[in-house]
Amino acid sequence: MGWFYFILIIIMFLVIIIFLPQFLLKRAVRQVVWIFRNNHATSPATAKTLDELNLTQPGFLQRMVSRRDYKPMAIDLMSKEGIIIMLEEDRCYLSEEKLTGSVLSQRAKVPPPGLK
């Protein structure tokens, strides 16, 4: 009976290791989309820097004492997909057209514009 619980704990641990980061990344994608929409950074004319959006990576010491922030990873993934478009002077904006048609928005269950 002891081996059964040991194997069950190992399986639960592996499930957590695999699925928890995916869940946290999906949540970060929704948070990043909300931040861009809330700050009206959805067109080239209203583009903002990541610093203005408070999306810069924290410093080394701050990262050591706080939980892992998945927003920088979400921004990187979204910019590779063309959902976040970088302009000159480090300004960027959210492309609603690319977001609507992306698989990433479907997987992360991003609400359409106008909904919270």
C-alpha positions, 0 to 999 in steps of 0.5 A, spaced: 500 500 500 505 504 501 508 504 494 501 506 491 501 512 495 508 513 493 507 512 485 500 517 486 504 522 489 510 522 483 504 522 478 501 528 481 507 532 482 509 530 474 502 533 473 503 539 477 510 540 473 507 540 466 500 543 467 501 549 472 506 553 468 501 552 462 496 555 466 500 561 469 502 562 462 495 563 459 493 567 465 499 572 463 496 572 456 490 574 459 493 579 463 497 582 458 491 583 453 487 587 459 493 591 460 494 593 453 486 594 452 486 598 459 491 603 457 488 604 450 495 601 446 491 598 441 494 602 434 500 605 432 498 612 434 496 610 441 502 605 442 506 605 449 513 603 451 513 597 456 515 601 462 509 606 461 505 599 461 508 597 467 510 591 464 518 591 465 522 585 468 523 586 475 530 587 477 535 581 480 533 582 487 526 583 486 525 576 482 529 572 487 524 574 493 517 574 489 514 569 485 515 568 478 512 573 473 510 570 466 508 576 463 515 577 460 514 570 457 507 572 455 509 578 451 515 575 448 510 569 445 505 574 443 510 578 439 513 572 436 506 571 434 505 578 431 500 580 436 504 585 440 507 589 434 514 593 436 515 600 433 521 605 434 523 608 440 521 601 444 513 603 443 509 597 442 501 596 441 496 590 441 494 588 434 486 586 435 486 583 428 492 578 429 489 577 436 482 575 434 485 570 429 490 567 433 490 560 436 493 563 442 487 567 444 483 561 443 487 557 448 488 562 453 480 564 452 482 571 451 475 575 451 473 580 445 474 587 446 469 591 450 468 585 455 472 584 461 
